[in-house]
């Protein structure tokens, strides 16, 4: 049932561009957003960054080393089906899969004033 709810999220990015230290995303409902790469990385949804619950134990998330080169730089973005993107960072971190729903949430949360 949860999966069905999830699939109801139908908004998709139509254009994703990177400029300087920001990612610009235009959505198919016309919403245009930008998010700093730093905010994007700091909110990486993967188990390594978030910590993972295994049974009753919760593993501690890995502390992000902000001084490591490439931490806030995107190497490439790969689409996953039609529901998510996988962001591969220049420091080699490649397990962050951002669903469109999460991406939209992030960009709405962190977006600076819309630019025209
Ligand atoms: Zn991560």
py3Dmol code that shows the C-alpha trace and the ligand (Angstrom):
import py3Dmol

protein = """\
ATOM      1  CA  UNK A   1       0.000   0.000   0.000  1.00  0.00           C
ATOM      2  CA  UNK A   2       2.816   2.348   0.879  1.00  0.00           C
ATOM      3  CA  UNK A   3       4.323   1.761  -2.524  1.00  0.00           C
ATOM      4  CA  UNK A   4       1.112   2.860  -4.167  1.00  0.00           C
ATOM      5  CA  UNK A   5       1.115   6.092  -2.216  1.00  0.00           C
ATOM      6  CA  UNK A   6       4.680   6.644  -3.257  1.00  0.00           C
ATOM      7  CA  UNK A   7       3.959   6.076  -6.906  1.00  0.00           C
ATOM      8  CA  UNK A   8       1.260   8.711  -6.752  1.00  0.00           C
ATOM      9  CA  UNK A   9       3.975  11.299  -6.607  1.00  0.00           C
ATOM     10  CA  UNK A  10       4.052  12.177 -10.245  1.00  0.00           C
ATOM     11  CA  UNK A  11       6.060  15.357 -10.449  1.00  0.00           C
ATOM     12  CA  UNK A  12       9.248  15.031 -12.399  1.00  0.00           C
ATOM     13  CA  UNK A  13      12.164  17.293 -13.115  1.00  0.00           C
ATOM     14  CA  UNK A  14      12.253  18.314 -16.746  1.00  0.00           C
ATOM     15  CA  UNK A  15      15.610  19.986 -16.543  1.00  0.00           C
ATOM     16  CA  UNK A  16      18.498  19.657 -14.121  1.00  0.00           C
ATOM     17  CA  UNK A  17      21.463  21.936 -14.567  1.00  0.00           C
ATOM     18  CA  UNK A  18      24.444  22.711 -12.431  1.00  0.00           C
ATOM     19  CA  UNK A  19      25.792  26.197 -12.194  1.00  0.00           C
ATOM     20  CA  UNK A  20      28.633  27.073  -9.885  1.00  0.00           C
ATOM     21  CA  UNK A  21      27.774  25.548  -6.537  1.00  0.00           C
ATOM     22  CA  UNK A  22      24.088  25.097  -7.161  1.00  0.00           C
ATOM     23  CA  UNK A  23      21.772  22.679  -8.853  1.00  0.00           C
ATOM     24  CA  UNK A  24      18.886  24.191 -10.757  1.00  0.00           C
ATOM     25  CA  UNK A  25      15.831  22.058 -11.266  1.00  0.00           C
ATOM     26  CA  UNK A  26      12.812  22.868 -13.361  1.00  0.00           C
ATOM     27  CA  UNK A  27       9.818  20.648 -12.636  1.00  0.00           C
ATOM     28  CA  UNK A  28       7.048  19.576 -14.943  1.00  0.00           C
ATOM     29  CA  UNK A  29       4.525  21.652 -12.997  1.00  0.00           C
ATOM     30  CA  UNK A  30       6.560  24.779 -13.756  1.00  0.00           C
ATOM     31  CA  UNK A  31       8.186  25.087 -10.340  1.00  0.00           C
ATOM     32  CA  UNK A  32      11.786  26.125 -10.727  1.00  0.00           C
ATOM     33  CA  UNK A  33      14.163  25.669  -7.865  1.00  0.00           C
ATOM     34  CA  UNK A  34      17.775  25.858  -6.914  1.00  0.00           C
ATOM     35  CA  UNK A  35      19.634  24.142  -4.144  1.00  0.00           C
ATOM     36  CA  UNK A  36      23.214  24.574  -2.979  1.00  0.00           C
ATOM     37  CA  UNK A  37      25.297  21.459  -3.588  1.00  0.00           C
ATOM     38  CA  UNK A  38      26.342  21.667   0.034  1.00  0.00           C
ATOM     39  CA  UNK A  39      22.739  21.376   1.226  1.00  0.00           C
ATOM     40  CA  UNK A  40      22.166  18.564  -1.223  1.00  0.00           C
ATOM     41  CA  UNK A  41      25.131  16.575   0.039  1.00  0.00           C
ATOM     42  CA  UNK A  42      24.404  17.236   3.691  1.00  0.00           C
ATOM     43  CA  UNK A  43      20.959  15.768   3.163  1.00  0.00           C
ATOM     44  CA  UNK A  44      22.136  12.694   1.315  1.00  0.00           C
ATOM     45  CA  UNK A  45      19.447  10.093   1.990  1.00  0.00           C
ATOM     46  CA  UNK A  46      21.669   7.012   1.893  1.00  0.00           C
ATOM     47  CA  UNK A  47      22.085   4.683   4.836  1.00  0.00           C
ATOM     48  CA  UNK A  48      25.749   5.607   5.271  1.00  0.00           C
ATOM     49  CA  UNK A  49      24.950   9.273   5.739  1.00  0.00           C
ATOM     50  CA  UNK A  50      21.697   8.861   7.606  1.00  0.00           C
ATOM     51  CA  UNK A  51      22.584   5.905   9.803  1.00  0.00           C
ATOM     52  CA  UNK A  52      20.720   2.684   9.418  1.00  0.00           C
ATOM     53  CA  UNK A  53      18.422   0.783  11.698  1.00  0.00           C
ATOM     54  CA  UNK A  54      19.212  -2.872  11.823  1.00  0.00           C
ATOM     55  CA  UNK A  55      16.878  -4.573  14.249  1.00  0.00           C
ATOM     56  CA  UNK A  56      17.099  -2.567  17.433  1.00  0.00           C
ATOM     57  CA  UNK A  57      20.584  -1.273  16.701  1.00  0.00           C
ATOM     58  CA  UNK A  58      21.061   1.997  14.958  1.00  0.00           C
ATOM     59  CA  UNK A  59      24.343   2.510  13.203  1.00  0.00           C
ATOM     60  CA  UNK A  60      25.867   5.939  13.505  1.00  0.00           C
ATOM     61  CA  UNK A  61      25.952   7.982  10.336  1.00  0.00           C
ATOM     62  CA  UNK A  62      29.365   8.678   8.928  1.00  0.00           C
ATOM     63  CA  UNK A  63      30.508  12.164   9.775  1.00  0.00           C
ATOM     64  CA  UNK A  64      30.897  14.206   6.649  1.00  0.00           C
ATOM     65  CA  UNK A  65      34.443  15.414   6.198  1.00  0.00           C
ATOM     66  CA  UNK A  66      33.851  18.834   4.709  1.00  0.00           C
ATOM     67  CA  UNK A  67      37.517  19.344   3.997  1.00  0.00           C
ATOM     68  CA  UNK A  68      37.811  16.341   1.745  1.00  0.00           C
ATOM     69  CA  UNK A  69      38.136  17.576  -1.833  1.00  0.00           C
ATOM     70  CA  UNK A  70      35.069  16.998  -3.959  1.00  0.00           C
ATOM     71  CA  UNK A  71      32.630  16.534  -1.101  1.00  0.00           C
ATOM     72  CA  UNK A  72      30.343  19.268  -2.378  1.00  0.00           C
ATOM     73  CA  UNK A  73      31.077  18.715  -6.057  1.00  0.00           C
ATOM     74  CA  UNK A  74      29.016  16.558  -8.354  1.00  0.00           C
ATOM     75  CA  UNK A  75      30.831  14.179 -10.644  1.00  0.00           C
ATOM     76  CA  UNK A  76      27.732  13.002 -12.439  1.00  0.00           C
ATOM     77  CA  UNK A  77      24.032  12.421 -12.094  1.00  0.00           C
ATOM     78  CA  UNK A  78      22.449   9.214 -13.275  1.00  0.00           C
ATOM     79  CA  UNK A  79      18.735   8.723 -13.660  1.00  0.00           C
ATOM     80  CA  UNK A  80      17.193   5.758 -11.846  1.00  0.00           C
ATOM     81  CA  UNK A  81      14.096   4.651 -13.703  1.00  0.00           C
ATOM     82  CA  UNK A  82      11.648   7.510 -13.769  1.00  0.00           C
ATOM     83  CA  UNK A  83      11.489   8.139 -10.072  1.00  0.00           C
ATOM     84  CA  UNK A  84      14.932   9.094  -8.814  1.00  0.00           C
ATOM     85  CA  UNK A  85      18.449  10.268  -9.570  1.00  0.00           C
ATOM     86  CA  UNK A  86      21.696   8.887  -8.276  1.00  0.00           C
ATOM     87  CA  UNK A  87      24.166  11.629  -7.480  1.00  0.00           C
ATOM     88  CA  UNK A  88      27.810  10.648  -7.733  1.00  0.00           C
ATOM     89  CA  UNK A  89      30.050  13.032  -5.844  1.00  0.00           C
ATOM     90  CA  UNK A  90      33.626  13.830  -6.720  1.00  0.00           C
ATOM     91  CA  UNK A  91      34.900  12.306  -3.485  1.00  0.00           C
ATOM     92  CA  UNK A  92      33.594   8.968  -4.746  1.00  0.00           C
ATOM     93  CA  UNK A  93      30.381   8.799  -2.712  1.00  0.00           C
ATOM     94  CA  UNK A  94      27.814   7.189  -4.987  1.00  0.00           C
ATOM     95  CA  UNK A  95      25.113   5.662  -2.813  1.00  0.00           C
ATOM     96  CA  UNK A  96      22.884   8.714  -2.585  1.00  0.00           C
ATOM     97  CA  UNK A  97      19.685   7.999  -4.439  1.00  0.00           C
ATOM     98  CA  UNK A  98      17.393  10.998  -4.375  1.00  0.00           C
ATOM     99  CA  UNK A  99      13.818  10.164  -5.245  1.00  0.00           C
ATOM    100  CA  UNK A 100      11.999  12.939  -7.079  1.00  0.00           C
ATOM    101  CA  UNK A 101       9.688  13.269  -4.102  1.00  0.00           C
ATOM    102  CA  UNK A 102      12.626  13.805  -1.742  1.00  0.00           C
ATOM    103  CA  UNK A 103      14.346  16.080  -4.223  1.00  0.00           C
ATOM    104  CA  UNK A 104      11.261  18.210  -4.513  1.00  0.00           C
ATOM    105  CA  UNK A 105      10.963  18.370  -0.743  1.00  0.00           C
ATOM    106  CA  UNK A 106      14.620  19.411  -0.455  1.00  0.00           C
ATOM    107  CA  UNK A 107      14.452  22.041  -3.141  1.00  0.00           C
ATOM    108  CA  UNK A 108      11.280  23.511  -1.661  1.00  0.00           C
ATOM    109  CA  UNK A 109      12.945  23.584   1.742  1.00  0.00           C
ATOM    110  CA  UNK A 110      16.294  25.005   0.683  1.00  0.00           C
ATOM    111  CA  UNK A 111      15.430  26.933  -2.449  1.00  0.00           C
ATOM    112  CA  UNK A 112      16.467  30.522  -2.417  1.00  0.00           C
ATOM    113  CA  UNK A 113      14.283  33.150  -3.946  1.00  0.00           C
ATOM    114  CA  UNK A 114      13.204  31.963  -7.317  1.00  0.00           C
ATOM    115  CA  UNK A 115      15.250  33.351 -10.140  1.00  0.00           C
ATOM    116  CA  UNK A 116      13.792  34.301 -13.447  1.00  0.00           C
TER     117      UNK A 116
END
"""
ligand_1 = """\
1
ZN
Zn 25.198 9.341 1.440
"""
view = py3Dmol.view(width=600, height=400)
view.addModel(protein, "pdb")
view.setStyle({"model": 0}, {"cartoon": {"style": "trace"}})
view.addModel(ligand_1, "xyz")
view.setStyle({"model": 1}, {"stick": {}})
view.zoomTo()
view.show()
